[in-house]
Amino acid sequence: MSSHPSDESRYDRTRLTQWYRGRARSAGIERRALLRLLASASVTLPVAAHTPTAGAAEPTARTGAPGAAPAPGIVKPLPSDVFTVRGTNAETTFASLRSTGLHTPADHFFVRNHTTTPRIDADEWRLTVWGSGLTGEPLSLGYDELRALPSVTRTAFVECAGNGRSFYTTQQNQQVTGTAWTLGAIGVGRWRGVRLADVLRRAGISRHAVDVMPRGLDDEVISEGVNLGRVRRPLPVAKALDDVLLAYEMNGEPLPPDHGFPVRLIVPSWVGVSNIKWLGDIEVSDVPLYSAWNTDLYRLFGTDYPAGGSAPLTRQSLKSAFELEPGATLTAHRREVLTGRSWSGGAPVTSVDISTDGGVHWRRARLRDAPLRGSWVRWSAEWVPRDRGPAVLLARATDSSGRRQPEVAVPNTQGYLFDAVVRHPVTVV
């Protein structure tokens, strides 16, 4: 068993080999069906602007506040100046974050739903921890019982693995599958809850446990005619016992329905699908576990990866975004304060450089926050545009591991983990 979260790559590749050899258990789905889905995952189709979960019924559209976009299966209002609705999802307009602080307000936080937001009564909710990786009987906790346990508060981002996906097509002319996110499928919250490690120890986790698989209470997902069940994805025990949180508060308030009420998982720095919403149960296993969400989904396929695909995705990539509408009009010879945010799943961001001439010249931006693991840093830089006409702004981050955003992202068929510098067009008049 991996003894430290830094062993993630070794863990994932070991589990991948075990699964191919039939030594891992495909929880909740027949291995034959999972292999069929896995074989189809390498097929590339054009990226879709509005892509609901494959095979899932289209939810009834709802109307939010005045000026809101249709919100299929989403509870909160989605005003059009804050969100772009993409199928069952809602992307935050990055320019709308300029007036917000380090933590993303709930009414600006993006929504990633595989089906629809369930409405759950906290008085009737219970969390069950069970499985062959426990030394005794299953543990059951009600909402008040969980909240009575010692709590911690953490700042952490949640980001969809496909954030930035559309740029594979618009910048690199590569066709990929999935929802055409720009850069707004991310939010940073201040999460309060109970350490997953404390609950697992309370449940009697065995020294033989290898995988911990949380499962949500949203509707079952149907893909290619196969019922994949409810969203679930295993974590290595090392990660589960490290920094994972069973969160019941977001920014000092109970979780909103769209963000996991009554309890969700927060897995700092890992891809968004790991942060299971509407948590219902957690399986602790003494054998490796696999689900569709770490076999045919949330792995990398393509010519730059092994024929059978990469290891399952864990940590997020490195990105930067301007808090400015694409195509914004700026005035020549007037001082502009350009602002934005940069983040990394690998290490805290320590510097950001910007270019206002398409990458010919670069200069350092001023960081407005101390670098923090699992969060983003806000930055700003002054610019007095002189030449009228089109211009391209660029922002490029470097994290404390020395990693810097590249000019080109390595493509994969499902468009995950885009990390290249994004070209942000503006017009100077």
N, C-alpha and C positions, 0 to 999 in steps of 0.2 A: 504494500500500500504506500502511496506517495505520502511523504512526511511533511511536506511544506508546499504552500501555494505556488512557489516558484517552479515546482516540478510539473506544472500544468501540461506542457507539451508532451513530456514523457508519459504522463497519465493518459492523455487523449489518444496517443498513438498505440499505447498498449491496449486500451479498450477497443479501438478500431480493429486491431488484429484479432482480438478475442471474438468480436462480433462476427467478422468474416469467417472465422473458423467454427462458428456455432457455439462458442463458449460463453457468450453473453446472452442475457434474456431480454427479448423484445417485449417490454411490459405493455400489455393491453392491445397488441396487434400481432397477427400471425406473421411469422418470419417471411413466408412466401410473398405476402402482400407488401411487406416492407422492402423486400428486394426488388419488387416490380417498381415501386415508387422511386427507389434509389437509382434504378436504371434510367428512369425518365428524367432525373434531376439534371442530367448533363445537356438536355435539349435547350437550345437558346431561342427565345422569341423576343420580339420588340418589347422594350420597356413600356408599361402601360401607365397612363396618367391616373387612372382610377381602377385599381385592381383589388376587388374583394377577395376573400379567401376562396381558393379554388373549390368549386362544387358546393359552396355554402349558399343557402337561400339568402336573397337580398332582403335586408331588414326594411321595415316600413320607415319612410323618411319622416323626420320630425322638424319642426320649426322652432328656433330659439328666439333670442331677443331681436328687436328690429334691426334690419341690416344683416341678420345672421344667414349663413349658408345652410342648406339642408343638412341634417345631421342623422344619417341612418344608423340607428342602434346606439347613438351616443346621447347621454343625458343632458350634459351642460350646454348652454348656448355657444354657438360658434360664429361670432361676428366676423364678417368678411375682411375686416382690416387686421384681424389677429390670426385667422386660420384659413387654410386651404383644405377643403374636404377632399379626401382621396379614398373613395369606396367606403369601407368601414372605419377609415382612419381620418385623423385631422392633424395637419401639419401646421406648426407655429410659423407665422411670418416673422422672419428674423428681425426685420426692421422694427417690429412692435416691441422687441425686448429692450430697445434703447432707453425707455422710460422706467425700466424695472431694475431691481438690485441684483445682487449675486444669486439669490434664490428665485426661481421662476414661480410667479404666482400661479395658483391652481387654475385661474381663468385664462392663463396663457400657456399652460402646460400641454404639450402635444398628446394625442391619443392614438395608441396602436391597439386595435382590437382584432382578434382573429374571427370573432363572430359579433356578438352584441354585448353591451354592458348589462350584467345581471343586477337585479335589485335584491339585496340580501338583508334579512332582519338580523341584527346583531344579537338579539335575545335568543334567537334560535340557532345561531351559528356555533359550530364546534370544530376544532382542529383535532384530527386524529394522526398520531405518529405511530407507525406500525412497520412490521417487516422482519425478515430473517436476520437483519443486522442488529436487533435488540436482544438483550439478555432476558427479557420477561414479556409481560403482556403489553398490548398497545396502550399508549397514553392518550387521554382525551382531555382537552382544555376548552372551556367556554371563553367568550370574549372578556368578561370581567376577570376570570381567573388568569388569563394571559396578561391583562393590563396590571394585575396585582404583582406580577413578577418584577424583579429589578430591571430598570430600563436604561437605555443609552440613547444618545442623539448623535446622528452623523449627517454631514453634508455629502451628497453623492449625486452624480448625474445618472440618468437613465437615458439610453440612446439606442434606437433601433439599429440593428446590424446593417440595414439597407440605407441608412442616412447618407445622403449624397449620391445615391444610385444614379440619378438622372444624368450626372456629369460624365459617366462612362459613355453615354450616347452623345450629349451635346458638346463635350470637349474632346473626346477621344474617338468618336465615331464608331463605338462598339455597341452591339445589340446585346441587351441583357434582359432578364425577366424580373417582374416584380413591380411594386408600387414606385412611382417616379418621384421619390422624395428629392427635395433640394437639400438644404442643410438644417431644416427646422424640426427634424424628428429627434429632438433632444430637449431635456429640461433638467435643471439642477434643483433638488429639493433638500429641505432640512427634515430628515426623517427621524421619528422617535419610535422605539419599539424594544423588543426583547432580542437579545443575541440568540441566533439559531443554535449556537453551541450550548447555551444554557438549557434550552429545551431538549436537545438531543441527549445531554447528560442526565437530565431529569427523567427522560424516557428509558435510560439504561442502554445507551449505544455500546455495542460490543467492540472489542478490539479486532474482531474479524470483519467489521463493516467496511465496505469499499465505496459504495455509492449511496447518495441521498437524493431522492427524487420528489420534489414538491409538485402538486397538481392543483390546477385552478378549478373554480366552480362555474365558469362560463360554459356555453353550449358546446357539445361535441363538434368536431371539425370533420367535414367530409371532403376528401380530395381524390380525384380520379376514380370516383365510385367506391373508395375505401373509407370506412369510418375510422379516423385516427384517434377518436376519443377526445377527452379534454386535454388542453394544453399542459404539457409536463416535460421536464428536461432534467436529466440527472446532473448532480454536482459531485465532484470528488470529495471524499470525507475531509481532506486537508483544507479545501476551500470552505466547506460548510462549517468547520470548526474554527475558522479564522475570523472573517469580518462580516459575515452575512447577517442580515437583520430581518426579523419578523416585525414589519412596521405597521403601526396602527394610526400614526399621525403624520401629516405632511404640512410643513411650515406652521406648526403650532395648532393645527386643527385636525379633527378626525378626517381620515382619507375620504375624498369625494368618491362617489360611485364609479366614475370613469377611471379612477386611479387606484382601484383595488379594494374599496371598503367591503368588509371591515378590516381585513388584514392582507398584506401582500409581502412578497419577498423583495429585499433590496440586496443585490449582489454587486458591490462596488467594482467599477471599472469593466465589468463583463458586459457582453452584448445584451440588448434589452430583453430578449426572450427568456433569459435566465431569471429575470425579475418577475416571477409569476404573480399575477394579480388574482384577487378573490380566492385566496388560498383555502383549500378544503382539507387536504391530507398530505402527509409526507411519508413516503416509503423509504425505509432504511434497509439496505440489502447487503448480504455478504457475498453476492455474486454481481458482476457487472450488469448494468441496466442500459437499455437503449430504447428510444422512442423516435417517432418520425422527426422530432425537432432537433435531433443531433445525428441523423443519418442522411435522409434525402434533403432536409432543410438545414440551414445554418452550418454548412460546410462549403468548401471552395472547390468548384469543378472548372475545368478548362485546360487549354494546352499548356499552361504554366504550372499545372498541378498533377499529382499522380493520377493514373488512369481511373483508380477507384475513388478519387477525391481526397481532399485534405483531411486532417484531423478536425473534429468538431470545433467550432469557433468558441473562443473564451474571451480574451481581452479585446477591448475596442481599439480603434486606430486613432491617429493624430489628425486634427482638423482645425480650421480657422474659418470664421465668417464675419462679414461686415454687417453692422446694424444699419443697413441702408438698402432701400428698394433697388433691385436690379433695374438698370436703365434710368436711374434717377437723373434729374436735371440739376446741374450746379452752375453757379454764376462765376464767370471769369473775374479774376482779381479780387475776389471776396474770400476772406479766410474761412475755411471749413475745418471743423473738428471731426475727423473720421474716427468712429468707434467700432469696436467689435469684440469678439470672444474667441478664445482658443482653448482646446482641451485635448487630453490624451488618456487612453486607458492604460498605457504602459508606465508613465512616470509623470510627475508634475511638470507643467509647461514653465520654462524658465526665461524664454525670450520670444519676441514676435517681431518680425521685420515686415515692412510694407513697401510696396512699389506703386507709384501713381502713373507710370509710363509703360505698363505692360511687361515689367520685369527687366528693363534696361538698367535701372538704378534702384537700390534698396536702402532703406534706413530703419533704424530701430524705433519701435513704438514704445510708449510708456505704459508699463503694467500698472493697473489700478488695484490689483489684489495680490496678496502673497501667494506664491505657488502652493497648491494643495493637491495631494493625491486624490484622484477620483472626482475632482471638480474642474471647473474652468477658470480661466483668468480673463478679466475684462481689460481692454487696452484702448489707447487713444493716440492719435497723431494729428498734428496740424498740417493743412495743405492749402496753399493759395494757387488755384489753377490759373494758368496764364494763356494757354492756347485753346481757342474755341474749337469745338468738334468732339468726336467720340474719343473716349479714353477708357483704359482698362486698369482697374485697381486689383492688386494682389496682396494677400496676407499669408505669411509663412511662419509657422511656429516651430520651435525646437524644445524638446523636453529634457529633463535632467539626465536621461540615459544617453544623450547625445543624438538622438534620432531627430531628423528634420523632415518636414513635409517634402515629398519629391515633386518633380514637375509632372510626372505621369504615374498613374496608379496601375498596378498589375491587374489585368482584367480577370474576371471570373463570370461564369454564365449567369449566376443569380444576382450579380451586382452588389455584393457585400463589401464592406470595409473600404469604401473609397477614401483615399487619404491624400490625393494630390492637391496642390495649390489650386484654388478655384478662381477662375477669371470672372471679375465682377464689372460688367460694363456700365458706364455712365456717359452723360453728354454734358459738355461745358458750353454755355451760351453767353 
